[in-house]
Amino acid sequence: MFILEALAPYVTLNEIAVLAMFLSFIFLLFRGIPVAFALVGVSLIFALIAEIFLDPFRSSFRDIIEFDRTGIDYQRLSVLSGRLFGNIVKNPVLVALPMFIYMGLMLDQSGVAQRMMHAMQKLFGGLKGGLSLTVMLIGIILAASTGVIGASVTLLGVMALPAMMKQNYSKPIATGTIASAGTLGILIPPSIMLVIMSDQLAISLGDLFMGALFPGLILGALYIVFIVVFGLLSPNSMPAPEKTGEVGWPVVKEVLLAVVPPMFLILLVLGSIFAGIATPTEASGLGAFGATVLAALNRKLSFKVFIEVGRSTLNTAGYIVGIFLAANFFALVLRRYGGDEIIENHILGVFENPYMIVAFILFLVFLLGFLLDWIEITIIIMPLMLPIIVGLELAVPGFGQVQDPSVVWFAILVAVTLQTSFLTPPVGFALFYLKGVCPPGVTLGHIYKGVIPFVLLQLTGLAIVFYYPALTTWLPSVAYGN
């Protein structure tokens, strides 16, 4: 009590409670508690503290001595059930989530990526850095057709890393290329992260898909330019093979036959959204059906594969929805303490320039990416930032067609920033997905060293999108204009 009274002139009780909630959650994560359990546990503890011991709206610390243990209003928590079952579970946009997950996992089983790898390796394998270039191009195609990070990173690691080691590639550049190429799926649509952002920010999923396309391609282009330049400056790090086959029409034909089917699937999904023929939810169904057809055409579809993909889809979607529900409980309790107003006031008090405030928020998201997964950041942090962004009244061009262009721009900026969370320790999941399939001799230190230049490239891409917001709003405006 003495400590609380000593802090009273500087911070309020609510501010201490909000900070304690976040610190308790992070502490439980580092103790190995599952994310959903940590969120629910912290939320329940602080909800009981608020109802039994404290009144989150009192301003005097002395008032907490006089509490009424019988004054718990359990009906306040009934708001949660209305939020979960009235809005979240019935939201048609979230139907796209398991469908896109199924689409990515089925393509993983269809043999499409393996076929592209073998064909493009014949086309580019004779060049210095040809294998890295092949991996990056396949990563871009997989990103636009799967959106499942774990599947992409694991698949690229299994297919490409042994060949790179056999060709005496530098271990850091080989692992960095694979990890960064596999993470493009979180940004390039269809992306499950954009699906969740659409729900949390109450904006069109089609706007986010169209708005993320150019930034995703820019990021892929930065990766490719880096590989080409690095191959010229350090040829020993990415040597060409001693013997190469002749590149002729048969090789080009094989590449076309390998690339056209997944590109057709991308056109089916994204093209139907951009042309206004289908909603994102309907397009996700088309994508799932198209992935199943590709697996059947490649003779990879069987009852066992179908059951395995279905089980994996349920596991992944259940994991995300579980965190989704737990994070909403966390957010509800946080708002009981006035957390949204506290965070908004503190952030707005840092800078006067609205664009500096946006940059500061992105910096916080970047730092949180070292500790938290993108799911927690998207579900907990994004709704807290929405009133701030709307209140700043940023001059983001909407070209007379896009609703809430500043929110669309901000969402894509956060998506690009969160892509770094897959490559930054200690929570960088892409690093551990890749380590799980690495051959002997490739250590986690090699992977950490290899992803550093790609994280810098991601931040470069973030700066480009920050200074040119029209990259995120022009394509949606064209779609609406047509």
N, C-alpha and C positions, 0 to 999 in steps of 0.2 A: 504494500500500500504506500509506503514511504517513497518508493521509486516512482510509482505512478504519479503521486502528487508533485514530485520534483520535476517530472517531465511535463506537467500540465501546461506551463506557460509556452511550451514549444510545440507540442503535438497534442492532438485530441485522442481520446480513448478509441474512437472509431479508426483513426489512422494506425494506431498500434495494432488493433485487431485485424485490419486489412493486411498489413505487413506480416503479421504472425500467420495468417492463413497461407500466404504464398510461401513463406519460409518453411512452414510445417509440411506443405505439400512437397516441396523440393527435397526436404530432409527424408521424407518417407520414400521418395523415388530412389534416392541414393542408398537407402536401406534395403532396396530390392523389392519393395511392395509393388504389386501391379498397379498400373496407372488408375484404372477405374476404382479399385479399392481405396487407393490413396485419396482420390478426389471425394469419394463418398464419406470416408472416415473423417477427413478434415472438415467437410461440410457439416456432418452430423455433430461433431464435437463443438464446433463454433455456433451451430444453431442452438444447441442446448445451453451453451454459455450465454448466448444472447437472451434466451427465454427465461433462464433460471436466475442468473446472477446479474445480468446487465440489461440496460435499456439502450440499444444502439443510438437512440436519438437524444440521450442526455448529454449535457455538456460538462457537468461537474463530476469530478472523480469521487467526491465525497458521497454522492448519491448511491454509488454501488454498494455502500455498506448496508443500506436499508433496502434489502431485496425481499421479494415475496416468493418463496419456494413453490407456492401453489398457484402462481399466476401464469402458468404456461398456456399459451394460446396455440393449440395444435392446429387449429383451422388455418393459421397462416401458411403452414407447409402444404395445405391442400392446393395452393396455387401451383405447386410443382406438377401434380397429376394433370391439371388442366393444360399446362404447357406441354407436357410430354405426350399425352394421348390426344389432346385437341389440336396441336400444331405439328409436332415433330413426326409422330407416327403416321399421320394422315397427309403429310406433305408429299405431293406427287413428284416433286423434283428429286427427292431422296430415293425414289424408286430406281433412278438411273445409277445409283451407287452400286448395288450388287450386280446390275447388268454389265456395267463397264468392268467390274472386277472379273466377272465370268468371261467377258470378251478377252481380257488380257491373259487369263490363265489358260483358256482354250487355245489361244494362239501360241502360248508357250508349249503346249502339247502337240500342236499341229505340224511341227517340223518346218514352218515357214522361215523362221529365223536361221535354222541350221542350213537350209537351202540357200538363203541369201548370203550367209557367211562363206560357204564354199565357192559360190559363183563370184562374189566380189573379191575374194582372195585371189582368184585367178586373174581378175582384171587389174587390181591395184597391188597385188603382192610383190611384183617385181620392182616397185618403186621404194626409195628410201622413205620410211614412215608409212609404207603402204598398208601394213596391218593396222596401224593406229587409225589411219584414214578410213579403212574399211569398218572398223569397230564404231567409229563416230557416225558414219553414214547409216549403219544399221541401227545404232542407238536412236537417231532422229526418226527413222521409220517406225521402229518399235514404240517410241514415245507417242507418235501420232496414231498408233493402232492398239496400244495396250493401256498405258497409264499406270501400270503396276510396277513400282520401283523394285521390290524384292525379286520379282520374276525376271525383270530386264537385267539387273546387275548380275544375278546368279547365272542366267543364261549366257550373257556375254563373257563372264568369267570362265565358265566351263568350256565354251567354244574357242575363245581367243587367247586366253592366257598361256596355255601350254604351247601353242604355236609361236607366241611372242618369245617365250623363254627359249624355245628351240632355235629361234632365229637370233638369239643373243641381244634381245632388247634390254634396255635399262629397266630394272625392276620398278623404280618409282614412276617412270613415264608410262610403262605398260599398265600398272595398277591404277594410276591417276586417270588415264584415258578411259579405262573400262568403268571405273566408279562414276566419273562425270557423265559419260555417255548414258549410263543407265538411269541417272537421275533426271534426265530431260523429260521423262514421262510425267513428272509432277507438275510441269508447267505447260508443255505443248498439249493442246486439247486432243481427245477427251481426257480430262484429268479429274481424278476423284477429289483432289483438294479443291478444285474450282467448284465442284458440286456442293461441297460443304460450305464454302465461302458464299455461294449463292443463297443458301438457306440462312446463314448467319447474318448477312448484310441485307437480305430482302431485296436483291436485285436479280435481273434476268440472267439465267445460266447461259443463254445464247450470247448475251453481251460479253460475259466473261470468256467464253470459248473463243469468240471472234477477237476480243481484245488481247488475248494471250498468244495468238498465233504469231504475230510479228515479233514480239519480244522473245518467244521461244526459238524462232528461226534465227534471230540475231545472235542469240546465245550459242546456238549450234554453229553458226558461221564463225564466231569468235574462236570456238574450239578448233575448227578446221584450219583457220589461218594460223593459229598457234602451233598446231601439229606440223604444218608445212614449213613454217619459219624455223621451228625448233629442229626439224629434220635437216634443214640446210645448214644451220649453225652448229649442230652437234650430230653429225652423221653417224658417229659410233654409238650413239644412244638408240638409234632406230635404223640399223643397217638393212640393206637390201639383201635378199637371198643370193647365194652364189649361182644357183641354177634357176632359171625362170623359163616357163613355157611361152610359146608364141601367142600373142593376143590377136585373135582374128574374129571373124564373124561367128563361129561356134561359141566362143566365150561370151561375146556380146549378147548373143541369142539366149544363152543360159542365164545371164544376168537379168535380161528383160523378163524371161519366164519366171524368175524368182522374185522380182520386184513388183511386177504388175498386179498379182493377186492382193498383197497387202495394201498397195496404193489404191486399188479399187475399193477395198474395204474402208480406207480412210475417206475416199470420195463419197462412199455410201453414207457414212456417219456424219462427217463434218459438212459435206456438200448439201445434204438434206436439211441440216440446221441453217446453214448460211443462206440457202435459197428460200427458206421459209416453208419448205414442203412438210417438214416434221419438227415437232418439239424436241428438245434434248432428251426427254424421257422416252419418246417414241424412237428417236435415233439410237438410243442405247439398246433397245430391243433389236433394231436392225443390225447393230454391231455384234450383239451376242449371237444372233442367227447366222450372220455372215462368217463369224469365226468358226462356228460349228460346221458350216458348209466347207470352209477351207480345210479343216481337219479331216472331213470325210473325203474330199478330193485328193488329199495327200495320203489317204489310207492310214491315217493315224487315229481315227475315231473308232472307239470300241466301247462296250458297256462299262468296262473297267475304267477307261479314261473319263467317260461321262460322269460316272459316280465320283471319281477322285476330284475332278474339276468342281463338281457341285458341292462336295464336302469342303474343299478349300475355299470356295466362294462364301459358303455359310460361315466358316471360321473367321475369314477376313472381315466380312461385312458385320458379323456379330461383334468382333473385337472393336471395330470402329463405332458401331451404334452403342455398345456398352460404354465406351469413353464419352460418346456424344451425350448420353443420358446423365452420366455421372458429372460431366462438366456443366450441364445445365443446372444440376442441383448445387454445384459449387458457385455458379454465377448467381443463383437465386439468393443464397446465404450472403454472398459478397455484397449484393445490392441491399440486403437488410442492414448492413453496416454502413451503407452509403458509399460503398467502394467505387462505384462509377463516378460519382461527383468528386470524390477525393482524388482519384486518378486524373480526371479531366482538369481539375483546378491546378494540380501540380504540373501537369504537362503544359498547359497553356501559360503557366507562369515562368516557364524556362526561357522562351523567346517571344518576341513580338512579331517577327516576320512569319507569316503562315507557312511558307515553304520550308523555313528552318524547323518549324514544329513538325512538319511531315518527315523531314530528314532525321530529326531526333527520334521520332516513333520508329522509323526503319532501323535506326541504330539500336534501339532497345530490342526490337524483334531479332536483329542479328545476334545480339548477346544472349537472348533467351534461347536461340537455336542451339547454343552450346550445351544447354541444360535440359531443354524440353523438346518433345517431339512436335512435328508440325500440327498434329491433331489437337493437342492441348492448346497450342498457341492460337490456332484458327478458331476454336470453339470458345475459349475463355477471353482472349485478348481482343479479337476482332470486334465483337459487339461493344466492348468498352471504348474502342477507338472510333466507332461509327459516329456518335454525336459530335466528337471533336472535329472530324473531317467535314461533316455537313455544316457545322458552325463556322468553319474557316472561310467558306464561300470562295473556294479556289477558282481561278480563271482557267479551267480546263476546257478545251474546245469540244463541244458536243455536236457541232455541225448542224444544229437545228433538229437532230433526229434522236440522239441518245439521251435517255433520261438518267439523271444523276451521273454525269460523266466524271465528276471528281471522285465519286465512290468507286466507279469502275477502274479508274486510273490507280487509285490507292490500293485496291484489291490486287491488281496485277503487280504493283510494286512490292507488296507484301509477299506475293507468290514467288517472285524472283528472289527476294531476300530469304524466304524459307527454304529455297532450294539449297542454300549454303548449309542448312541444318543437317542435311544428309551427308555432308562431307566434313563437318567439323566435330572433333572429339569433345566430350566423351560419348555423346548420344548419336553420332553420325551413323545411322543404320546402314547406309550403303557400304561403309567401311567394313562392317562386320559381316554383311552378306557376302562381300567379296572375300574376306579372310576365310570364310567357311569353305570356299572352293579353291583356295590357292594351293598350288603344288608345294612340296617341301622346299625350304630355302627362301620363300617370300614371307617376310615378317610384317607385323602391323606397322613397324617403323617405316618400311618401304612404302606402304600405302599412305601413311600420314604425309610423308615427304612428297609423294607423287600428286596428292590432291591440292597442295598449296597453290600452284599456278592456276589451277582451274577455279579455285575459290576466288582468286583475284580477278579472273575473267568474269566470273559471275557478278562480282561487285562492279566491274566495268560495264557489263550489260545493264545492271541496275542504274548506273549513272546515266546511261544513254536514254533509258526509258523515263528517268526522272526529268531530264532536261527537254525531252521531246514527248510530252504526254499524248500528242496526236497519234503516236504509234499504237496506242491502246483504244482510241475512240474512233479513228477514221473508218476502219473496216466495219464495225457495227453500224455506223452511220450510212455507209454505202448499202448495206443489207436492208436497212429500213427504208432508204431512199428508193430502192428498187421494189 
